[in-house]
Amino acid sequence: MPRSVNAVASRARRKKVMKQAKGFFGRRKNVWTVAKNAVEKAMLYAYRDRRNKKRTFRSLWITRINAGARQHGMSYSQFMGKVKAENIELNRKVLADLAMNHPDAFKAIVDQVK
């Protein structure tokens, strides 16, 4: 009996990976074995960096809040401690946006916690 292989599924699987490798440099975009490894590695980086992005943004927000607080004579830790003590329910993302784009509103918060 002849050997049966599912060429349709195999080709579709390879085609899917090659489509994901589109835009890669050199043989990574058009050689199956190289492209397969490159796409696997890219997926790992994407998975890892979706988590790292959250860390990066949090540190950016902290930097912006610190800069805004120091303009009004407070450090970041003093400001956040007083915000928590006053039960102001604004997270770092919102505080950073206020510090950067709405300095008057941020000043009102600083004055409230002083």
FIVONU-794661 format. One record per atom (N, C-alpha, C): residue number from 1; residue in three letters; atom name; z, x, y. Coordinates in steps of 0.05 Angstrom, whole numbers. Atoms other than C-alpha are relative to their C-alpha. Layout:
FIVONU-794661
REC, NUM, ALA, CA, Z, X, Y
...
//
This chain:
FIVONU-794661
REC, 1, MET, N, 0, 17, -24
REC, 1, MET, CA, 0, 0, 0
REC, 1, MET, C, 0, 18, 25
REC, 2, PRO, N, 1, -17, -24
REC, 2, PRO, CA, -18, 28, 68
REC, 2, PRO, C, 26, -2, 17
REC, 3, ARG, N, -23, -2, -17
REC, 3, ARG, CA, 36, 49, 116
REC, 3, ARG, C, -3, -19, 24
REC, 4, SER, N, 2, 19, -22
REC, 4, SER, CA, 52, -3, 169
REC, 4, SER, C, 16, 10, 24
REC, 5, VAL, N, -14, -8, -24
REC, 5, VAL, CA, 70, 18, 239
REC, 5, VAL, C, -6, -20, 23
REC, 6, ASN, N, 3, 20, -22
REC, 6, ASN, CA, 81, -25, 300
REC, 6, ASN, C, -9, 15, 25
REC, 7, ALA, N, 11, -15, -22
REC, 7, ALA, CA, 35, 11, 348
REC, 7, ALA, C, 3, -15, 27
REC, 8, VAL, N, -1, 15, -25
REC, 8, VAL, CA, 38, -45, 399
REC, 8, VAL, C, 28, 4, 13
REC, 9, ALA, N, -27, -3, -10
REC, 9, ALA, CA, 114, -39, 407
REC, 9, ALA, C, 4, 29, 9
REC, 10, SER, N, -4, -29, -7
REC, 10, SER, CA, 112, 38, 407
REC, 10, SER, C, -14, 6, 27
REC, 11, ARG, N, 15, -5, -24
REC, 11, ARG, CA, 58, 39, 461
REC, 11, ARG, C, 14, -13, 24
REC, 12, ALA, N, -14, 15, -22
REC, 12, ALA, CA, 96, -13, 503
REC, 12, ALA, C, 25, 15, 8
REC, 13, ARG, N, -25, -15, -6
REC, 13, ARG, CA, 160, 28, 498
REC, 13, ARG, C, -7, 25, 16
REC, 14, ARG, N, 8, -24, -14
REC, 14, ARG, CA, 124, 92, 519
REC, 14, ARG, C, -10, -7, 28
REC, 15, LYS, N, 12, 8, -26
REC, 15, LYS, CA, 87, 56, 575
REC, 15, LYS, C, 23, -7, 20
REC, 16, LYS, N, -23, 7, -17
REC, 16, LYS, CA, 154, 30, 602
REC, 16, LYS, C, 13, 25, 12
REC, 17, VAL, N, -12, -25, -9
REC, 17, VAL, CA, 182, 100, 605
REC, 17, VAL, C, -18, 15, 20
REC, 18, MET, N, 19, -14, -18
REC, 18, MET, CA, 119, 129, 636
REC, 18, MET, C, -2, -13, 27
REC, 19, LYS, N, 0, 14, -25
REC, 19, LYS, CA, 121, 75, 689
REC, 19, LYS, C, 25, 8, 17
REC, 20, GLN, N, -25, -9, -14
REC, 20, GLN, CA, 193, 96, 706
REC, 20, GLN, C, -3, 28, 10
REC, 21, ALA, N, 3, -28, -8
REC, 21, ALA, CA, 170, 168, 711
REC, 21, ALA, C, -21, 4, 22
REC, 22, LYS, N, 20, -1, -21
REC, 22, LYS, CA, 117, 151, 763
REC, 22, LYS, C, 13, 12, 25
REC, 23, GLY, N, -10, -13, -24
REC, 23, GLY, CA, 126, 195, 824
REC, 23, GLY, C, 15, 26, -6
REC, 24, PHE, N, -13, -25, 7
REC, 24, PHE, CA, 159, 252, 786
REC, 24, PHE, C, -20, 23, 4
REC, 25, PHE, N, 17, -23, -6
REC, 25, PHE, CA, 132, 323, 797
REC, 25, PHE, C, -9, 13, -26
REC, 26, GLY, N, 11, -16, 22
REC, 26, GLY, CA, 87, 361, 749
REC, 26, GLY, C, -2, -16, -26
REC, 27, ARG, N, 3, 13, 27
REC, 27, ARG, CA, 89, 346, 674
REC, 27, ARG, C, 20, -22, -4
REC, 28, ARG, N, -20, 21, 3
REC, 28, ARG, CA, 149, 301, 683
REC, 28, ARG, C, -12, -28, 3
REC, 29, LYS, N, 11, 26, -5
REC, 29, LYS, CA, 103, 245, 704
REC, 29, LYS, C, -21, -8, -20
REC, 30, ASN, N, 22, 8, 17
REC, 30, ASN, CA, 49, 248, 651
REC, 30, ASN, C, 1, 10, -29
REC, 31, VAL, N, -3, -10, 27
REC, 31, VAL, CA, 73, 284, 588
REC, 31, VAL, C, 24, -15, -13
REC, 32, TRP, N, -20, 19, 11
REC, 32, TRP, CA, 112, 236, 542
REC, 32, TRP, C, 27, 13, -5
REC, 33, THR, N, -25, -12, 7
REC, 33, THR, CA, 165, 284, 516
REC, 33, THR, C, 16, 9, 24
REC, 34, VAL, N, -13, -9, -24
REC, 34, VAL, CA, 180, 314, 584
REC, 34, VAL, C, 9, -24, 17
REC, 35, ALA, N, -7, 23, -16
REC, 35, ALA, CA, 178, 247, 619
REC, 35, ALA, C, 24, -15, -11
REC, 36, LYS, N, -22, 15, 13
REC, 36, LYS, CA, 225, 215, 568
REC, 36, LYS, C, 27, 13, 8
REC, 37, ASN, N, -25, -14, -7
REC, 37, ASN, CA, 278, 269, 581
REC, 37, ASN, C, 6, -3, 29
REC, 38, ALA, N, -5, 2, -29
REC, 38, ALA, CA, 268, 266, 656
REC, 38, ALA, C, 10, -28, 8
REC, 39, VAL, N, -9, 27, -7
REC, 39, VAL, CA, 276, 190, 658
REC, 39, VAL, C, 28, -4, -10
REC, 40, GLU, N, -28, 2, 11
REC, 40, GLU, CA, 339, 194, 613
REC, 40, GLU, C, 19, 12, 20
REC, 41, LYS, N, -18, -15, -18
REC, 41, LYS, CA, 370, 245, 660
REC, 41, LYS, C, 2, -15, 27
REC, 42, ALA, N, 0, 15, -25
REC, 42, ALA, CA, 350, 204, 721
REC, 42, ALA, C, 18, -25, -2
REC, 43, MET, N, -17, 24, 5
REC, 43, MET, CA, 384, 142, 691
REC, 43, MET, C, 29, 8, 1
REC, 44, LEU, N, -28, -9, 0
REC, 44, LEU, CA, 448, 182, 680
REC, 44, LEU, C, 9, 6, 29
REC, 45, TYR, N, -7, -5, -28
REC, 45, TYR, CA, 447, 206, 753
REC, 45, TYR, C, 3, -26, 15
REC, 46, ALA, N, -1, 26, -14
REC, 46, ALA, CA, 434, 135, 777
REC, 46, ALA, C, 26, -14, -7
REC, 47, TYR, N, -25, 13, 9
REC, 47, TYR, CA, 493, 108, 736
REC, 47, TYR, C, 24, 14, 13
REC, 48, ARG, N, -23, -16, -11
REC, 48, ARG, CA, 540, 164, 760
REC, 48, ARG, C, 2, -5, 30
REC, 49, ASP, N, 0, 1, -29
REC, 49, ASP, CA, 519, 158, 833
REC, 49, ASP, C, 5, -28, 11
REC, 50, ARG, N, -8, 26, -9
REC, 50, ARG, CA, 528, 83, 836
REC, 50, ARG, C, 31, -1, 4
REC, 51, ARG, N, -29, -2, -4
REC, 51, ARG, CA, 602, 99, 828
REC, 51, ARG, C, 8, 19, 22
REC, 52, ASN, N, -6, -19, -21
REC, 52, ASN, CA, 601, 160, 873
REC, 52, ASN, C, -5, -11, 28
REC, 53, LYS, N, 7, 12, -26
REC, 53, LYS, CA, 570, 118, 929
REC, 53, LYS, C, 24, -14, 12
REC, 54, LYS, N, -24, 14, -10
REC, 54, LYS, CA, 634, 78, 934
REC, 54, LYS, C, 20, 19, 12
REC, 55, ARG, N, -18, -20, -10
REC, 55, ARG, CA, 675, 141, 943
REC, 55, ARG, C, -10, 11, 27
REC, 56, THR, N, 12, -12, -24
REC, 56, THR, CA, 627, 169, 995
REC, 56, THR, C, 3, -19, 24
REC, 57, PHE, N, -3, 19, -22
REC, 57, PHE, CA, 628, 105, 1036
REC, 57, PHE, C, 29, -2, 9
REC, 58, ARG, N, -28, 2, -7
REC, 58, ARG, CA, 704, 101, 1034
REC, 58, ARG, C, 8, 23, 18
REC, 59, SER, N, -7, -24, -16
REC, 59, SER, CA, 710, 172, 1061
REC, 59, SER, C, -14, -2, 28
REC, 60, LEU, N, 13, 4, -26
REC, 60, LEU, CA, 659, 155, 1116
REC, 60, LEU, C, 15, -19, 17
REC, 61, TRP, N, -16, 20, -15
REC, 61, TRP, CA, 699, 94, 1136
REC, 61, TRP, C, 26, 12, 11
REC, 62, ILE, N, -25, -13, -8
REC, 62, ILE, CA, 763, 135, 1138
REC, 62, ILE, C, -5, 19, 24
REC, 63, THR, N, 7, -18, -22
REC, 63, THR, CA, 729, 187, 1183
REC, 63, THR, C, -5, -15, 26
REC, 64, ARG, N, 5, 16, -24
REC, 64, ARG, CA, 705, 134, 1231
REC, 64, ARG, C, 25, -13, 11
REC, 65, ILE, N, -25, 12, -10
REC, 65, ILE, CA, 772, 99, 1235
REC, 65, ILE, C, 17, 22, 12
REC, 66, ASN, N, -16, -22, -11
REC, 66, ASN, CA, 806, 167, 1246
REC, 66, ASN, C, -10, 7, 28
REC, 67, ALA, N, 11, -7, -26
REC, 67, ALA, CA, 758, 183, 1303
REC, 67, ALA, C, 7, -22, 21
REC, 68, GLY, N, -7, 22, -19
REC, 68, GLY, CA, 770, 114, 1335
REC, 68, GLY, C, 29, 0, 7
REC, 69, ALA, N, -29, 0, -5
REC, 69, ALA, CA, 846, 119, 1327
REC, 69, ALA, C, 8, 23, 18
REC, 70, ARG, N, -7, -23, -16
REC, 70, ARG, CA, 848, 189, 1357
REC, 70, ARG, C, -8, -3, 29
REC, 71, GLN, N, 8, 5, -27
REC, 71, GLN, CA, 812, 165, 1419
REC, 71, GLN, C, 23, -16, 15
REC, 72, HIS, N, -23, 15, -11
REC, 72, HIS, CA, 874, 121, 1430
REC, 72, HIS, C, 27, 13, -6
REC, 73, GLY, N, -25, -16, 2
REC, 73, GLY, CA, 925, 175, 1415
REC, 73, GLY, C, 15, -4, -26
REC, 74, MET, N, -13, 3, 26
REC, 74, MET, CA, 940, 160, 1341
REC, 74, MET, C, -15, 14, -21
REC, 75, SER, N, 15, -12, 23
REC, 75, SER, CA, 924, 194, 1276
REC, 75, SER, C, -7, -23, -19
REC, 76, TYR, N, 9, 20, 19
REC, 76, TYR, CA, 891, 157, 1219
REC, 76, TYR, C, 24, -11, -16
REC, 77, SER, N, -22, 9, 17
REC, 77, SER, CA, 954, 155, 1176
REC, 77, SER, C, 20, -17, 16
REC, 78, GLN, N, -17, 17, -16
REC, 78, GLN, CA, 997, 129, 1233
REC, 78, GLN, C, -12, -28, 5
REC, 79, PHE, N, 13, 25, -6
REC, 79, PHE, CA, 946, 76, 1250
REC, 79, PHE, C, 0, -18, -24
REC, 80, MET, N, 1, 16, 24
REC, 80, MET, CA, 937, 52, 1178
REC, 80, MET, C, 28, -10, -9
REC, 81, GLY, N, -27, 9, 6
REC, 81, GLY, CA, 1012, 51, 1167
REC, 81, GLY, C, 9, -23, 17
REC, 82, LYS, N, -7, 22, -18
REC, 82, LYS, CA, 1022, 7, 1228
REC, 82, LYS, C, -16, -25, -5
REC, 83, VAL, N, 17, 23, 6
REC, 83, VAL, CA, 964, -38, 1209
REC, 83, VAL, C, 11, -15, -24
REC, 84, LYS, N, -12, 12, 24
REC, 84, LYS, CA, 996, -50, 1141
REC, 84, LYS, C, 27, -13, 7
REC, 85, ALA, N, -26, 11, -8
REC, 85, ALA, CA, 1064, -61, 1173
REC, 85, ALA, C, -3, -26, 16
REC, 86, GLU, N, 5, 24, -16
REC, 86, GLU, CA, 1035, -113, 1221
REC, 86, GLU, C, -14, -22, -16
REC, 87, ASN, N, 14, 19, 17
REC, 87, ASN, CA, 1002, -148, 1162
REC, 87, ASN, C, -28, -9, 11
REC, 88, ILE, N, 28, 6, -8
REC, 88, ILE, CA, 932, -143, 1192
REC, 88, ILE, C, -17, 4, -24
REC, 89, GLU, N, 15, 1, 26
REC, 89, GLU, CA, 886, -161, 1134
REC, 89, GLU, C, -29, 9, 5
REC, 90, LEU, N, 28, -11, -3
REC, 90, LEU, CA, 825, -119, 1154
REC, 90, LEU, C, -2, 24, -17
REC, 91, ASN, N, 4, -24, 17
REC, 91, ASN, CA, 797, -70, 1104
REC, 91, ASN, C, -13, 23, 16
REC, 92, ARG, N, 10, -23, -13
REC, 92, ARG, CA, 772, -1, 1120
REC, 92, ARG, C, -29, -3, 9
REC, 93, LYS, N, 28, 4, -7
REC, 93, LYS, CA, 699, -23, 1121
REC, 93, LYS, C, -2, -14, 27
REC, 94, VAL, N, 0, 16, -25
REC, 94, VAL, CA, 712, -74, 1176
REC, 94, VAL, C, 11, 16, 23
REC, 95, LEU, N, -12, -16, -21
REC, 95, LEU, CA, 757, -28, 1215
REC, 95, LEU, C, -19, 22, 10
REC, 96, ALA, N, 19, -21, -7
REC, 96, ALA, CA, 705, 27, 1213
REC, 96, ALA, C, -23, -11, 17
REC, 97, ASP, N, 22, 13, -16
REC, 97, ASP, CA, 651, -21, 1238
REC, 97, ASP, C, 10, -7, 28
REC, 98, LEU, N, -11, 7, -27
REC, 98, LEU, CA, 696, -44, 1295
REC, 98, LEU, C, 3, 26, 16
REC, 99, ALA, N, -4, -26, -14
REC, 99, ALA, CA, 713, 29, 1313
REC, 99, ALA, C, -27, 11, 11
REC, 100, MET, N, 26, -12, -8
REC, 100, MET, CA, 639, 48, 1316
REC, 100, MET, C, -16, -18, 19
REC, 101, ASN, N, 18, 18, -15
REC, 101, ASN, CA, 603, -14, 1342
REC, 101, ASN, C, 13, -18, 20
REC, 102, HIS, N, -14, 18, -18
REC, 102, HIS, CA, 657, -55, 1378
REC, 102, HIS, C, 26, 13, 9
REC, 103, PRO, N, -24, -15, -8
REC, 103, PRO, CA, 705, -6, 1412
REC, 103, PRO, C, 21, -17, 14
REC, 104, ASP, N, -19, 17, -14
REC, 104, ASP, CA, 737, -61, 1454
REC, 104, ASP, C, 18, -15, -20
REC, 105, ALA, N, -15, 14, 21
REC, 105, ALA, CA, 757, -101, 1392
REC, 105, ALA, C, 18, 19, -15
REC, 106, PHE, N, -17, -20, 14
REC, 106, PHE, CA, 783, -37, 1359
REC, 106, PHE, C, 24, 7, 18
REC, 107, LYS, N, -22, -6, -18
REC, 107, LYS, CA, 824, -21, 1421
REC, 107, LYS, C, 21, -22, 0
REC, 108, ALA, N, -19, 23, 1
REC, 108, ALA, CA, 855, -91, 1418
REC, 108, ALA, C, 17, 3, -25
REC, 109, ILE, N, -16, -4, 25
REC, 109, ILE, CA, 877, -76, 1346
REC, 109, ILE, C, 20, 23, 4
REC, 110, VAL, N, -17, -22, -5
REC, 110, VAL, CA, 905, -9, 1367
REC, 110, VAL, C, 23, -8, 18
REC, 111, ASP, N, -20, 9, -18
REC, 111, ASP, CA, 943, -41, 1424
REC, 111, ASP, C, 20, -18, -14
REC, 112, GLN, N, -17, 19, 15
REC, 112, GLN, CA, 970, -94, 1377
REC, 112, GLN, C, 20, 15, -19
REC, 113, VAL, N, -17, -14, 19
REC, 113, VAL, CA, 998, -43, 1328
REC, 113, VAL, C, 18, 21, 13
REC, 114, LYS, N, -17, -21, -14
REC, 114, LYS, CA, 1027, 6, 1380
REC, 114, LYS, C, 28, -10, 5
//
